[in-house]
Amino acid sequence: MPSPDRRTLIADTAIATVAAAGLRGLTHRAIDTTAGLPAGSTSYYFRTRTALIGACYARIAELDVDDIDLSRPVSREEAAAALGALLHHWLTTGRQRQLARYELSLEAARTPELESALHRAGLAARARAAAVLEALGAARPREAAELLVAWTEGLLFDRLAGAMARARPAPDLTELTAVARRMLNAALAA
């Protein structure tokens, strides 16, 4: 597999840094050091901290949308299994990226220069969900997608950072598939 280009390497390193240390750890110098790049590399590609945060958000959105592998018409059961597997992935091996996404989303909501990146990412996720729901027979796929994305976001946030996140047992694929089935059925009934 070819090595990522510098922009991608910097964004991936910044995402890992935000996941581990929050936004307070996100500096150009820290990214250069962690990525093993010469001093000044990060600021060459992303002059400001805002530009670096925007690159993180765009990369997370790209990776998250790529994770959603429901591009062909599927049955409800297949869609529930795929959504359950996606949730399981995001709560386990993809956990750090999701933590960074929430941290960065809050910053984007407060920073007008980042708001458009947050909006574009949200539209991409909703479009993917709407296509799946339309294939499953949703009467109003865009409205159903809004609900499904909101429920998914709520579940992820609750399990990653909510008040009971640390007290819950490890994510269970069977349980998440059952939850995904209920969410899909409710979204399709809307």
SULTAKA-V734416 format. One record per residue. SS is DSSP state (alpha for helix, beta for strand, coil for the rest). PHI is phi in whole degrees, 0 to 359 (999 if undefined). D_FIRST is the distance of its C-alpha to the first C-alpha in whole Angstrom. Layout:
SS|PHI|D_FIRST + SS|PHI|D_FIRST
This chain:
coil|999|0 + coil|292|4 + coil|286|7 + coil|292|9 + coil|292|12 + alpha|299|15 + alpha|300|17 + alpha|294|14 + alpha|301|14 + alpha|296|18 + alpha|297|18 + alpha|297|16 + alpha|293|18 + alpha|295|21 + alpha|299|21 + alpha|298|20 + alpha|294|23 + alpha|297|25 + alpha|298|25 + alpha|276|26 + alpha|237|29 + coil|74|30 + alpha|294|30 + alpha|296|32 + alpha|272|29 + coil|273|28 + coil|231|28 + alpha|300|27 + alpha|296|27 + alpha|298|26 + alpha|292|23 + alpha|304|23 + alpha|296|23 + alpha|296|21 + alpha|280|18 + coil|72|19 + coil|258|20 + coil|299|23 + coil|306|26 + coil|93|27 + alpha|298|23 + alpha|298|23 + alpha|290|27 + alpha|295|26 + alpha|277|23 + coil|227|25 + coil|301|29 + coil|243|30 + alpha|297|30 + alpha|299|30 + alpha|296|28 + alpha|293|25 + alpha|296|26 + alpha|300|26 + alpha|295|22 + alpha|298|22 + alpha|295|24 + alpha|297|22 + alpha|291|19 + alpha|299|20 + alpha|300|22 + alpha|300|19 + alpha|293|17 + alpha|295|20 + alpha|294|21 + alpha|297|18 + alpha|293|19 + coil|277|22 + coil|257|21 + coil|229|25 + coil|278|25 + coil|251|27 + coil|302|31 + coil|224|31 + coil|280|34 + alpha|301|35 + alpha|295|34 + alpha|296|30 + alpha|295|30 + alpha|296|32 + alpha|296|29 + alpha|293|26 + alpha|293|28 + alpha|300|29 + alpha|294|25 + alpha|296|24 + alpha|300|26 + alpha|299|26 + alpha|301|22 + alpha|293|23 + alpha|268|26 + coil|239|24 + coil|293|20 + coil|261|20 + alpha|303|23 + alpha|298|23 + alpha|297|21 + alpha|292|24 + alpha|299|27 + alpha|297|25 + alpha|300|26 + alpha|294|29 + alpha|301|30 + alpha|290|29 + alpha|296|30 + alpha|296|34 + alpha|295|33 + alpha|296|32 + alpha|292|35 + alpha|259|37 + coil|241|36 + alpha|306|37 + alpha|293|34 + alpha|260|32 + alpha|302|33 + alpha|292|32 + alpha|295|28 + alpha|297|30 + alpha|296|32 + alpha|300|29 + alpha|296|26 + alpha|296|29 + alpha|294|30 + alpha|296|27 + alpha|295|27 + alpha|292|30 + alpha|296|30 + alpha|296|27 + alpha|295|30 + alpha|297|33 + alpha|297|31 + alpha|295|31 + alpha|293|34 + alpha|296|35 + alpha|297|34 + coil|272|36 + coil|98|39 + coil|299|39 + coil|291|43 + coil|230|41 + alpha|300|37 + alpha|292|37 + alpha|294|40 + alpha|297|38 + alpha|295|35 + alpha|304|36 + alpha|295|38 + alpha|298|35 + alpha|295|32 + alpha|297|35 + alpha|295|36 + alpha|297|32 + alpha|300|32 + alpha|298|35 + alpha|297|34 + alpha|299|31 + alpha|298|33 + alpha|301|35 + alpha|282|33 + alpha|269|31 + alpha|224|34 + coil|293|37 + coil|304|40 + coil|257|39 + coil|304|36 + coil|284|36 + coil|273|39 + coil|284|37 + coil|290|35 + coil|304|32 + coil|304|30 + coil|246|31 + alpha|300|29 + alpha|297|33 + alpha|297|35 + alpha|294|32 + alpha|293|32 + alpha|295|36 + alpha|296|36 + alpha|299|33 + alpha|300|36 + alpha|297|39 + alpha|294|37 + alpha|298|36 + alpha|299|40 + alpha|292|41 + alpha|295|39 + alpha|289|40 + alpha|279|44 + coil|289|44
